[in-house]
């Protein structure tokens, strides 16, 4: 058994991305961000939808138009396939713990 809130003993210079569950058309990941952001000028442009929930910490996502979305513990959003976005901010204390589900998704 594992716990989503268990963190590495020491901080990490790189963001930690762990695959938790993988199926034919779905991937569930835990992501730990400790002040990590997407490098300036770089964008995620994923071929699949991503539903993400911030379990701990504070973060800010930004789309290619410059629109920023602040996220706090418990907040979630659906990022559609090919919707360019970046992580503009993640807190260090507490570290951000994300749960991300990738696949062909839609809001219920």
FENPE-V826814 format. One record per residue. OMEGA is omega in whole degrees, -180 to 180 (NA if undefined). NEAR is the number of other ideal C-beta (glycine too) atoms within 12 Angstrom. Layout:
omega={OMEGA:OMEGA}
near={NEAR:NEAR}
This chain:
omega={178:-180:-179:-176:175:-179:175:-178:-179:175:-179:177:178:177:-179:178:-178:173:-179:-178:180:177:-179:-175:-179:175:177:-178:166:-180:177:180:-180:-177:-178:176:174:-180:-180:178:179:-178:168:177:-170:-180:-177:175:176:172:-176:175:176:-177:-176:176:178:-178:175:174:-179:176:-173:176:-178:178:-179:177:177:179:177:-177:-180:180:178:177:176:177:-176:178:178:172:-177:-179:178:174:-176:-177:166:-179:176:-179:2:175:176:172:-179:166:-177:176:-177:176:174:-169:172:179:-179:NA}
near={4:10:11:21:16:16:25:16:6:10:18:19:10:13:27:24:20:23:17:20:17:14:13:8:13:20:26:25:26:32:35:35:37:27:23:27:23:24:12:10:9:15:22:27:18:23:13:22:25:32:29:32:28:35:29:31:32:28:41:27:36:26:23:19:12:14:16:17:26:19:30:21:21:15:23:23:28:25:34:23:20:16:24:21:31:30:34:27:24:32:26:20:13:22:31:38:35:42:30:39:30:31:25:19:24:11:10:5}
